[in-house]
Amino acid sequence: MMNNTLKNLSNITAGIIVEGKWHKNRYVIIKELGYGANGIVYLAQHLNKYVALKLSDNGMSITSEVNVLKSFAKVQGSTLGPSLVDVDDWMRSSGKVSFYAMEYIKGPDFLTFIQQKGAVWIEVLVLQLLSDLHLLHINGWTFGDLKPENLIVTGPPSKIRCIDVGGTTIQGRAIKEFTEFYDRGYWGLGSRKADPAYDLFAVAMIIINTAYPKRFQKTSGGLNQLQMMIRQKPELLKFEQVIIHALQGKYQTAMDMRKAIIDGNHASSQPHTSKTSHVSPQKQRSKPAVHHQRSQVQNQKGQSRQTIVKKKKKRHALETMLIVTTLSFLYFLYIYGQL
């Protein structure tokens, strides 16, 4: 539910200009993009470029989120969150409004993209997400309010990005913002203390969410209900073991969960074992003996052929000698008769 302060900020219509008190940058409001617990985000135009402009009357909240974005910028290799453009105050007749401008990340949200492109993309995007979360975690942060609405797929090439860092919390502290469906505390499967496993629980729930786009209500709660929901959807069975382990908090790091998904994919793609692999050890041991017997028979056959050839050659030689002797004798008689 939107509080009264946010309602006052929600009446900003297209064409209104937000001008910073300190930096004098001007932002032309185009439309509302969404709202959270601490502010409303608008699409705005600045110097012929689109930006996402977050407005709030809570200056401390804005400062906190700006610090998170600055920390993201220091995480080498990570593109999980948007880049920071500007931070300032906007002076209205009703009072001061704090705001910051950030990169506008354009694209469908996670669930919309999956519905458009197919379930084959779940694994691709989740692996990307886990890589970025790992970089975030090793730098001391927990994302917190991780859900499909906050995940935008840009591209091509397709790349998952996050548009809301309001729930990002320093590890060890209590999670600042959360959405019940993705919160392990809500399901009775852990605390709301910021740690890597909190985010990995949310990743598991996001995978489940792909099979239940409208989510589902908590009844008995706990692991039993979630496991039952997983087993009712054939498309989730491929990820069942990974999801269950993440729900139980068994993965220490995002890379552990990532490796489990990759290993599970390799295992499912292994060819079936051939029939010859099921031959008993006794039969396998008998193979050399059979081979030896065959060799002996082949050797015997070879020796027999050689003997026959030799006999044939000897017989041909004797026949030749006999013919030559006979001809010589006849020639002798012929000569003797002439005399």
C-alpha positions in Angstrom: 0.0 0.0 0.0 1.3 3.5 -0.9 1.7 5.8 2.1 0.6 9.4 2.1 4.1 10.8 1.4 4.4 8.6 -1.7 0.9 9.7 -2.8 2.1 13.3 -2.8 5.0 12.2 -5.1 2.7 10.2 -7.4 0.8 13.2 -8.7 3.8 14.3 -10.8 2.6 14.3 -14.4 4.4 14.1 -17.7 6.2 17.3 -18.7 7.0 18.5 -15.2 10.6 19.5 -14.8 12.6 18.4 -11.8 15.6 20.7 -11.3 18.3 20.0 -8.8 19.0 22.6 -6.2 22.8 22.1 -6.1 23.8 20.8 -9.6 21.1 22.5 -11.5 20.5 19.5 -13.8 17.0 19.5 -15.3 14.9 16.3 -15.8 11.7 16.2 -17.8 9.3 13.7 -16.4 7.9 11.2 -19.0 6.0 8.6 -17.0 6.0 6.6 -13.8 8.0 3.3 -13.8 7.1 2.0 -10.3 7.3 2.6 -6.6 8.7 1.0 -3.5 8.7 1.4 0.2 10.8 4.6 0.1 10.1 6.3 -3.1 8.7 6.5 -6.7 10.7 6.0 -9.8 10.0 8.0 -13.0 11.3 7.8 -16.5 12.8 11.2 -17.3 14.8 12.8 -20.0 18.1 14.7 -19.4 20.3 16.1 -22.2 18.5 13.9 -24.9 19.1 10.8 -22.8 16.7 8.7 -20.7 17.3 8.2 -17.0 15.4 6.6 -14.2 14.7 9.2 -11.5 13.9 8.1 -7.9 12.1 10.6 -5.8 11.7 10.4 -2.0 11.1 12.6 1.0 13.4 10.3 3.0 16.8 11.8 2.5 18.5 9.0 4.6 17.0 6.4 2.3 18.2 8.1 -0.8 21.7 8.5 0.7 21.7 4.8 1.6 20.7 3.7 -1.9 23.2 6.1 -3.5 26.0 4.5 -1.4 24.9 1.1 -2.6 25.1 2.2 -6.2 28.6 3.7 -5.6 29.6 0.4 -4.1 28.3 -1.5 -7.1 30.5 0.7 -9.3 33.5 -0.5 -7.4 32.7 -4.1 -7.9 34.8 -5.0 -10.9 33.1 -7.1 -13.5 29.6 -6.7 -12.0 26.7 -5.1 -14.0 24.0 -6.2 -11.7 22.7 -2.7 -10.7 22.3 0.5 -12.7 25.1 3.1 -12.8 24.6 6.3 -10.8 24.2 9.6 -12.8 23.3 12.3 -10.3 22.2 13.0 -6.7 20.4 16.2 -5.6 17.4 17.8 -4.0 14.3 19.3 -5.7 12.7 22.2 -3.9 8.9 22.2 -4.2 6.2 24.4 -2.6 5.3 21.4 -0.4 8.9 20.9 0.7 12.2 19.3 -0.2 12.3 16.2 -2.3 15.5 14.2 -2.4 16.3 12.3 -5.6 18.9 10.5 -7.6 19.2 9.8 -11.3 20.4 6.5 -12.5 20.9 4.5 -15.7 17.6 3.6 -17.4 17.7 -0.1 -18.0 15.2 -1.0 -20.7 13.8 -4.4 -21.4 11.2 -7.0 -20.2 11.2 -8.2 -16.6 12.5 -11.7 -15.8 9.1 -13.5 -16.0 7.9 -11.7 -19.1 11.1 -12.6 -20.9 10.8 -16.3 -20.0 7.2 -16.3 -21.1 8.2 -14.8 -24.5 11.4 -16.8 -25.1 10.7 -20.1 -23.3 11.8 -22.0 -20.3 15.1 -22.8 -21.9 16.3 -19.3 -20.8 15.7 -19.9 -17.1 19.0 -21.7 -16.6 20.9 -19.1 -18.8 19.6 -16.1 -16.8 19.9 -17.8 -13.4 23.6 -18.7 -14.1 24.2 -15.0 -15.0 22.4 -13.8 -11.9 24.4 -16.1 -9.6 27.7 -14.9 -11.1 26.8 -11.3 -10.3 25.4 -12.1 -6.9 28.7 -13.8 -6.0 30.6 -10.6 -6.8 28.1 -8.6 -4.7 28.5 -11.1 -1.8 32.2 -11.1 -1.7 32.1 -7.4 -1.4 30.0 -7.6 1.7 26.5 -7.0 0.5 23.3 -9.0 0.3 20.8 -7.9 -2.3 17.7 -8.5 -0.1 14.6 -7.7 -2.1 15.4 -10.0 -5.0 12.3 -10.7 -7.2 11.4 -11.0 -10.9 9.9 -7.5 -11.0 13.3 -6.1 -10.1 15.2 -8.1 -12.7 15.3 -6.7 -16.3 16.7 -8.6 -19.3 18.5 -6.3 -21.7 20.1 -7.1 -25.0 21.0 -8.5 -27.4 23.0 -10.2 -26.1 20.6 -11.1 -23.3 21.8 -9.9 -20.0 20.1 -9.8 -16.6 20.2 -6.5 -14.7 18.5 -5.2 -11.5 16.6 -1.9 -11.3 16.0 -1.6 -7.6 18.7 -1.6 -4.9 16.4 -0.4 -2.1 16.7 -3.7 -0.2 20.5 -4.1 -0.5 21.9 -4.6 2.9 25.4 -4.9 4.5 25.9 -8.6 5.5 25.2 -9.3 9.1 22.4 -6.6 9.4 18.7 -7.1 9.2 17.3 -7.1 5.7 15.9 -3.6 5.0 13.2 -4.5 2.4 11.7 -7.8 1.3 8.8 -9.3 -0.6 7.1 -12.1 1.4 7.0 -14.7 -1.4 10.8 -14.6 -1.8 11.6 -14.2 1.9 12.8 -17.2 3.8 11.5 -15.8 7.1 8.0 -15.7 5.7 8.2 -19.4 4.9 9.8 -20.3 8.2 13.0 -21.4 6.7 15.5 -19.0 8.2 16.1 -15.5 9.6 16.1 -12.1 7.9 19.7 -11.6 8.7 21.6 -10.5 5.5 23.8 -13.2 4.2 24.5 -14.9 0.8 22.0 -17.8 1.6 19.2 -15.2 1.9 19.7 -14.2 -1.7 20.0 -17.8 -2.8 16.7 -18.7 -1.2 15.1 -15.9 -3.3 16.8 -17.2 -6.4 15.2 -20.6 -5.7 11.8 -19.0 -5.3 12.3 -17.0 -8.5 12.8 -20.4 -10.3 9.6 -21.7 -8.7 7.8 -18.5 -9.8 8.5 -19.3 -13.5 6.1 -22.2 -13.2 3.6 -20.2 -11.1 3.6 -16.7 -12.7 0.8 -15.6 -10.3 2.6 -17.1 -7.3 0.6 -19.1 -4.7 -0.6 -18.5 -1.2 1.2 -19.8 1.9 -0.8 -22.6 3.6 1.1 -25.0 5.7 4.3 -23.2 4.9 7.8 -24.6 5.3 9.7 -26.9 3.1 6.8 -29.5 2.7 4.5 -27.1 0.9 7.2 -25.7 -1.4 8.4 -29.2 -2.3 4.9 -30.3 -3.1 4.5 -27.2 -5.4 7.7 -28.1 -7.1 6.6 -31.7 -7.8 3.4 -30.6 -9.3 5.2 -28.9 -12.2 7.3 -31.1 -14.5 9.4 -28.2 -15.7 10.7 -27.7 -12.2 11.8 -31.3 -11.6 15.0 -30.6 -13.5 15.9 -28.1 -10.8 14.3 -29.8 -7.8 17.5 -30.8 -6.0 19.1 -27.4 -6.5 16.0 -25.6 -5.4 15.6 -27.7 -2.3 19.2 -27.2 -1.2 18.9 -23.5 -1.7 15.7 -23.4 0.3 17.5 -25.3 3.1 20.4 -22.9 3.0 22.9 -25.6 2.1 24.8 -23.5 -0.4 27.5 -21.3 1.2 28.1 -19.2 -1.9 26.4 -18.3 -5.1 29.1 -20.1 -7.0 28.2 -23.3 -5.2 24.7 -23.1 -6.4 25.8 -22.2 -9.9 28.1 -25.2 -10.0 25.3 -27.4 -8.8 23.1 -26.3 -11.7 25.8 -26.9 -14.2 26.7 -30.3 -12.8 23.1 -31.3 -12.8 22.7 -30.3 -16.4 25.8 -32.4 -17.4 24.5 -35.4 -15.4 21.1 -35.3 -17.1 22.8 -35.1 -20.6 25.0 -38.2 -20.0 24.3 -41.1 -22.5 22.8 -44.3 -21.2 25.2 -47.0 -20.2 25.7 -49.6 -22.9 24.7 -53.2 -22.5 28.3 -54.4 -22.5 28.9 -52.5 -19.2 26.4 -54.9 -17.5 28.4 -58.0 -18.2 29.2 -59.9 -15.0 32.8 -60.0 -13.8 32.9 -63.8 -14.3 31.9 -63.4 -18.0 34.4 -60.5 -18.4 37.2 -62.7 -17.0 36.2 -65.5 -19.4 36.8 -63.3 -22.4 40.7 -63.6 -22.5 40.3 -67.4 -22.4 37.9 -67.4 -25.3 40.3 -65.1 -27.2 43.2 -67.5 -26.5 41.3 -70.5 -27.8 40.4 -68.6 -31.0 44.0 -67.7 -31.5 45.0 -71.3 -31.1 42.5 -72.4 -33.7 43.6 -69.6 -36.1 47.3 -70.7 -35.6 46.4 -74.3 -36.3 44.6 -73.3 -39.5 47.5 -71.3 -40.6 49.9 -74.2 -40.0 47.7 -76.5 -42.0 47.6 -74.2 -45.0 51.4 -73.9 -45.0 51.8 -77.8 -44.9 49.4 -78.2 -47.8 51.3 -75.6 -49.9 54.6 -77.3 -49.2 53.2 -80.7 -50.2 51.8 -79.2 -53.4 55.1 -77.7 -54.3 56.9 -81.0 -53.6 54.4 -82.9 -55.8 54.8 -80.4 -58.7 58.6 -80.8 -58.5 58.4 -84.6 -58.7 56.0 -84.4 -61.6 58.3 -82.0 -63.5 61.3 -84.3 -63.0 59.4 -87.3 -64.2 58.3 -85.5 -67.3 61.8 -84.3 -68.1 63.2 -87.8 -67.6 60.5 -89.3 -69.9 61.2 -86.8 -72.6 64.9 -87.3 -72.4 64.5 -91.1 -72.7 62.2 -90.8 -75.8 64.7 -88.4 -77.4 67.5 -90.9 -76.8 65.5 -93.7 -78.6 64.8 -91.4 -81.5 68.5 -90.6 -82.0 69.5 -94.2 -81.6 66.9 -95.3 -84.3 68.4 -92.8 -86.7 71.7 -94.4 -86.4 
